[in-house]
């Protein structure tokens, strides 16, 4: 499988915790679909202290994984919202 494009899309989305609405990431997302994964190289701004854990409520919203040979965060369904 091909690696994701490092430069990636130009459109950024704000990702927040679904429970407490705390901001988590500013991310360069491609496509119109739901947020399933976040490639780490596409994260523009990171508001978290621990990877995959909300800084405000302490809930886990993602798991660390490798996708297409690149490090990524696999989102847990219903734990994050996207604006």
Residue pairs with C-beta under 8 A, 6 or more apart in sequence:
1 68
1 69
2 68
3 68
3 69
3 70
4 39
4 41
4 42
4 68
4 70
6 41
8 28
8 30
8 39
8 41
8 42
9 28
9 29
9 30
9 42
10 28
11 28
11 29
11 30
12 26
12 27
12 28
12 29
12 44
13 26
13 27
13 29
13 35
13 82
13 83
14 23
14 25
14 26
14 82
14 83
15 23
15 24
15 25
15 26
15 27
15 35
15 38
15 80
15 81
15 82
16 22
16 23
16 24
16 80
16 81
16 82
16 83
17 24
17 54
17 56
17 57
17 59
17 61
17 79
17 80
17 81
18 61
18 78
18 79
18 80
18 81
19 54
19 57
19 59
19 79
20 54
20 56
20 57
20 59
21 81
22 47
22 54
22 55
22 56
22 57
23 47
24 46
24 47
24 48
24 54
24 55
24 61
24 80
25 38
25 43
25 44
25 45
25 46
25 47
25 48
26 43
26 44
26 45
27 35
27 38
27 42
27 43
27 44
28 42
28 44
29 35
29 42
29 82
35 75
35 80
35 82
36 74
36 75
37 65
37 67
37 72
37 73
37 74
37 75
38 62
38 72
38 73
38 75
39 67
39 70
39 71
39 72
40 70
40 71
40 72
40 73
41 70
41 71
47 55
48 54
48 55
49 55
51 62
51 64
51 73
52 60
52 61
52 62
52 63
52 64
52 73
53 59
53 60
53 61
54 60
54 61
59 79
60 76
60 79
61 75
61 76
61 79
61 80
62 73
62 74
62 75
62 76
62 79
62 80
63 73
63 74
63 76
64 71
64 73
64 74
65 71
65 72
65 73
65 74
66 72
67 74
